Amino acid sequence: MTDHREIDAIRALLNSRPRPVGWAERRHRIEEVGAAWPIADDIELEEVELNGFSAEWSLAPGSNAAHVLMFFHGGGYCSGSIVSHRRLVTEAGRAAGARTLAVGYRLAPENTFPAALDDAIAAWRFLRGQGIDAEHIAVGGDSAGGGLTVSLINTLRAAGEALPACGWLISPWTDLTMSGTTLATKGAIDPLIHKDYLLELAEAYVPPHVDRRDPRVSPLYADLKGTPPLLIQVGSDESLLADATRFAAAAGEADVEVTLEIWPRMIHAWPLWNAQLEAGRQAIIHAGNFIRRCISGEPR
């Protein structure tokens, strides 16, 4: 099947060089791999400087600038950037018919928890300060950015603030205690994420005095009642598969409207490579349709 050949080519790309060692090398590698294919020529970009971190607007032709997808990149809270995820974010905005705001939150180990969450809250405040109604905002992220998405929503809900219309989680990292069974059962076939690597990331991000079951760190353990509708997308070949399935179950038990998509043979955060991967494009189309319905108030 075409999908098999395409995902095998992405695997080959990821395995073509040794795994980088050191934070600077890892950050360079994720930008190099994530930005292997440039964004479309018709995308308008605008840089935003916030207090201590950066963000970036993007707008595809025909999109509604009053509807926004705010996106938090993955990278285990220690790497990833606006650049590494630009192709994913801009095409998601196109699919949703919305403007996007990609958030370049501060990274660990230089900036440990709660720096990323503080920046997510600041980005939300900035967005709301632009006159964008909460009901016209979707929040999303991949991997650590997926966990950060839920942590932001939980923080807003606890403060009694207006919530975004929906959340979009790609391969979310929801449990920094690393108790998911697929860390073992899928470890040999996941080309990106392994338990030892996640333990290193968690140690770099979470200070020793913070319990990793703290729901701001591991949203799997949060009270999810009142969370807006969620779309969770995860690949069947992911070490973090159980982070997605257990979180979907927890959300469902809390009466949250949640849609879980498990994509066969897909790897961690596969929509990143949408330029060369049909399944990546299709996942973004699915998400775009979901986001569009939520932020426009259409019936689901």
JOFEN-V774230 format. One record per residue. RES is the residue in one small letter. SS is DSSP state (helix for helix, strand for strand, loop for the rest). NEAR is the number of other ideal C-beta (glycine too) atoms within 10 Angstrom. Layout:
res=RES ss=SS near=NEAR
res=RES ss=SS near=NEAR
This chain:
res=m ss=loop near=8
res=t ss=helix near=9
res=d ss=helix near=16
res=h ss=helix near=11
res=r ss=helix near=8
res=e ss=helix near=18
res=i ss=helix near=25
res=d ss=helix near=11
res=a ss=helix near=13
res=i ss=helix near=21
res=r ss=helix near=16
res=a ss=helix near=10
res=l ss=helix near=14
res=l ss=helix near=16
res=n ss=loop near=11
res=s ss=loop near=8
res=r ss=loop near=10
res=p ss=loop near=8
res=r ss=loop near=13
res=p ss=loop near=15
res=v ss=loop near=8
res=g ss=loop near=8
res=w ss=helix near=15
res=a ss=helix near=10
res=e ss=helix near=13
res=r ss=helix near=19
res=r ss=helix near=19
res=h ss=helix near=14
res=r ss=helix near=17
res=i ss=helix near=24
res=e ss=helix near=19
res=e ss=helix near=13
res=v ss=helix near=17
res=g ss=helix near=23
res=a ss=loop near=16
res=a ss=loop near=15
res=w ss=loop near=13
res=p ss=loop near=10
res=i ss=loop near=17
res=a ss=loop near=13
res=d ss=loop near=5
res=d ss=loop near=11
res=i ss=loop near=20
res=e ss=strand near=13
res=l ss=strand near=14
res=e ss=strand near=11
res=e ss=strand near=10
res=v ss=strand near=18
res=e ss=strand near=8
res=l ss=loop near=15
res=n ss=loop near=9
res=g ss=loop near=12
res=f ss=loop near=21
res=s ss=strand near=15
res=a ss=strand near=23
res=e ss=strand near=21
res=w ss=strand near=17
res=s ss=strand near=25
res=l ss=strand near=19
res=a ss=loop near=21
res=p ss=loop near=9
res=g ss=loop near=8
res=s ss=loop near=21
res=n ss=strand near=15
res=a ss=strand near=12
res=a ss=strand near=14
res=h ss=strand near=24
res=v ss=strand near=27
res=l ss=strand near=29
res=m ss=strand near=26
res=f ss=strand near=29
res=f ss=strand near=30
res=h ss=loop near=28
res=g ss=loop near=29
res=g ss=loop near=24
res=g ss=loop near=24
res=y ss=loop near=31
res=c ss=loop near=21
res=s ss=loop near=24
res=g ss=loop near=28
res=s ss=loop near=20
res=i ss=loop near=22
res=v ss=loop near=17
res=s ss=loop near=23
res=h ss=loop near=29
res=r ss=helix near=22
res=r ss=helix near=23
res=l ss=helix near=29
res=v ss=helix near=28
res=t ss=helix near=23
res=e ss=helix near=25
res=a ss=helix near=29
res=g ss=helix near=28
res=r ss=helix near=22
res=a ss=helix near=23
res=a ss=helix near=30
res=g ss=loop near=18
res=a ss=strand near=28
res=r ss=strand near=21
res=t ss=strand near=29
res=l ss=strand near=25
res=a ss=strand near=28
res=v ss=strand near=29
res=g ss=strand near=21
res=y ss=loop near=28
res=r ss=loop near=14
res=l ss=loop near=24
res=a ss=loop near=23
res=p ss=loop near=13
res=e ss=loop near=10
res=n ss=loop near=18
res=t ss=loop near=18
res=f ss=loop near=21
res=p ss=loop near=19
res=a ss=helix near=18
res=a ss=helix near=26
res=l ss=helix near=19
res=d ss=helix near=17
res=d ss=helix near=25
res=a ss=helix near=26
res=i ss=helix near=17
res=a ss=helix near=17
res=a ss=helix near=24
res=w ss=helix near=24
res=r ss=helix near=13
res=f ss=helix near=17
res=l ss=helix near=20
res=r ss=helix near=14
res=g ss=helix near=8
res=q ss=loop near=13
res=g ss=loop near=7
res=i ss=loop near=20
res=d ss=loop near=13
res=a ss=helix near=17
res=e ss=helix near=16
res=h ss=helix near=17
res=i ss=strand near=25
res=a ss=strand near=30
res=v ss=strand near=32
res=g ss=strand near=29
res=g ss=strand near=31
res=d ss=strand near=29
res=s ss=loop near=28
res=a ss=helix near=30
res=g ss=helix near=30
res=g ss=helix near=31
res=g ss=helix near=30
res=l ss=helix near=26
res=t ss=helix near=27
res=v ss=helix near=26
res=s ss=helix near=26
res=l ss=helix near=27
res=i ss=helix near=24
res=n ss=helix near=20
res=t ss=helix near=18
res=l ss=helix near=19
res=r ss=helix near=18
res=a ss=helix near=13
res=a ss=loop near=8
res=g ss=loop near=6
res=e ss=loop near=13
res=a ss=loop near=13
res=l ss=loop near=18
res=p ss=loop near=26
res=a ss=loop near=22
res=c ss=strand near=26
res=g ss=strand near=27
res=w ss=strand near=29
res=l ss=strand near=31
res=i ss=strand near=30
res=s ss=loop near=31
res=p ss=loop near=32
res=w ss=loop near=31
res=t ss=loop near=28
res=d ss=loop near=24
res=l ss=loop near=29
res=t ss=loop near=13
res=m ss=loop near=17
res=s ss=loop near=14
res=g ss=loop near=25
res=t ss=loop near=11
res=t ss=helix near=20
res=l ss=helix near=23
res=a ss=helix near=11
res=t ss=helix near=12
res=k ss=loop near=22
res=g ss=loop near=14
res=a ss=loop near=9
res=i ss=loop near=13
res=d ss=loop near=18
res=p ss=loop near=16
res=l ss=loop near=22
res=i ss=loop near=23
res=h ss=loop near=16
res=k ss=helix near=13
res=d ss=helix near=10
res=y ss=helix near=14
res=l ss=helix near=21
res=l ss=helix near=13
res=e ss=helix near=14
res=l ss=helix near=23
res=a ss=helix near=23
res=e ss=helix near=15
res=a ss=helix near=17
res=y ss=helix near=24
res=v ss=loop near=20
res=p ss=loop near=10
res=p ss=loop near=6
res=h ss=loop near=5
res=v ss=loop near=15
res=d ss=loop near=12
res=r ss=loop near=17
res=r ss=loop near=14
res=d ss=loop near=16
res=p ss=loop near=18
res=r ss=loop near=19
res=v ss=loop near=25
res=s ss=loop near=25
res=p ss=helix near=29
res=l ss=helix near=26
res=y ss=helix near=19
res=a ss=loop near=24
res=d ss=loop near=12
res=l ss=loop near=23
res=k ss=loop near=11
res=g ss=loop near=13
res=t ss=loop near=23
res=p ss=loop near=19
res=p ss=strand near=20
res=l ss=strand near=27
res=l ss=strand near=23
res=i ss=strand near=23
res=q ss=strand near=27
res=v ss=strand near=29
res=g ss=strand near=26
res=s ss=loop near=14
res=d ss=loop near=22
res=e ss=loop near=28
res=s ss=loop near=27
res=l ss=loop near=27
res=l ss=helix near=22
res=a ss=helix near=21
res=d ss=helix near=32
res=a ss=helix near=27
res=t ss=helix near=17
res=r ss=helix near=17
res=f ss=helix near=30
res=a ss=helix near=22
res=a ss=helix near=13
res=a ss=helix near=19
res=a ss=helix near=26
res=g ss=helix near=14
res=e ss=helix near=11
res=a ss=loop near=14
res=d ss=loop near=11
res=v ss=loop near=17
res=e ss=loop near=14
res=v ss=strand near=21
res=t ss=strand near=15
res=l ss=strand near=17
res=e ss=strand near=17
res=i ss=strand near=15
res=w ss=strand near=22
res=p ss=loop near=12
res=r ss=loop near=17
res=m ss=loop near=24
res=i ss=loop near=25
res=h ss=loop near=24
res=a ss=loop near=29
res=w ss=helix near=27
res=p ss=helix near=27
res=l ss=helix near=29
res=w ss=helix near=24
res=n ss=loop near=21
res=a ss=loop near=15
res=q ss=loop near=14
res=l ss=loop near=22
res=e ss=helix near=12
res=a ss=helix near=22
res=g ss=helix near=25
res=r ss=helix near=16
res=q ss=helix near=14
res=a ss=helix near=25
res=i ss=helix near=23
res=i ss=helix near=17
res=h ss=helix near=18
res=a ss=helix near=26
res=g ss=helix near=21
res=n ss=helix near=16
res=f ss=helix near=23
res=i ss=helix near=29
res=r ss=helix near=18
res=r ss=helix near=16
res=c ss=helix near=26
res=i ss=helix near=26
res=s ss=helix near=15
res=g ss=loop near=9
res=e ss=loop near=9
res=p ss=loop near=4
res=r ss=loop near=10
